[in-house]
Amino acid sequence: MAPHKRKAKGEPDGSKKKQAPATSAASRRITRTMTTDGPRQAVFATAELIENILMHAPVRSMFAVQRVSRQFRDIVVTSINLQQRMLLRPPKSILAETWALIERRDDENHTEEYCIVRVPDSAGLPAFTAFNRADPLSLCLPVSALNPCLKTEQYPVRLQPTIIKRMENEGETLLMGISEKALREPGSWRNMYLADQFCKRALVSGGWKLKSKGQPLIEGEIYADVEALSPHGFTLGTLMDAVFLIARPNETYIRDHTVKCFEPLDTLLGRLEVETGTRAVLTNFTIERTGIVLPNEQELASALGARDSEMQN
């Protein structure tokens, strides 16, 4: 047997692993981007976190954010909470109660007093009013969120009507904030409810115009008292459709003369749009007798106190 050959001193040992080359300080440095990208990617990869963030965004921006990416669009479209906040799903009752404007009579002193009573269940209102010898003048639903396409009628501070006056008028007066909107133009705004409470009846007034190049200006008025067929109340689209099918304008103005009209507004506008080759647009749109009120913080606190005192009595 051949003797084992001893390795010379300093000869490299093949059994030992090669050491990794030393890395430079620059390659070992952790950059700021590396430390922030991880949490950012984790947030954008979690649909629930994006949903919670969007719940604090203005309603108008929630429509625009759907154009950011397909992921954002899918989150907005499939989230029930976001759809309800955008008023694209039936309203979710936040204050599940009815506000009643009542008139109290004191026959001995011959005085009358108006006040608001918050009734958790409107079925119990007749017994309450009978016990307190009060007549309910109107019933309204309090809302906390209004359609961003709508706004309440604005007054100077001194002339701002009180909530009692607004309830005497059977609810808030709302104005459509879209100037010269095409009457039958498709869009997400048509699917939005008026508020986060049901609005099932409305008195609508407004105006429209139709102008094409080389043709005289044609304009007219809108007036209709409508009720919603859906138990969830009106969306902007179903409200406008109901108005156009019911409204029968008595007069249509063409430049300097007036034409009598007896057909439904929808039929009239459809015929004029075909004849002129242009679309009719809204010039103003007012919604009254909505059956909803938008109380400010002071009015809400006052109504809370009124209910507490009634419960104690």
Salt bridges, closest charged atoms under 4 A:
ASP13 OD1 - LYS7 NZ 3.42
ASP37 OD1 - ARG40 NH1 2.59
ASP74 OD1 - ARG73 NH2 3.30
GLU97 OE2 - ARG118 NH2 2.28
GLU97 OE1 - ARG307 NH1 3.60
ASP107 OD2 - ARG133 NH2 2.60
ASP135 OD2 - ARG105 NH1 2.27
GLU168 OE1 - LYS165 NZ 3.92
GLU172 OE2 - ARG166 NE 3.00
GLU180 OE2 - LYS209 NZ 2.94
GLU185 OE2 - LYS181 NZ 3.96
ASP225 OD2 - ARG201 NH2 3.14
ASP241 OD2 - ARG190 NH2 2.87
GLU251 OE2 - LYS260 NZ 3.20
GLU263 OE2 - ARG271 NH2 2.60
ASP266 OD1 - ARG184 NH1 3.03
GLU273 OE1 - ARG184 NH2 3.02
GLU275 OE2 - ARG271 NH1 3.39
GLU299 OE2 - ARG166 NH1 3.04
GLU310 OE2 - ARG104 NH2 2.33
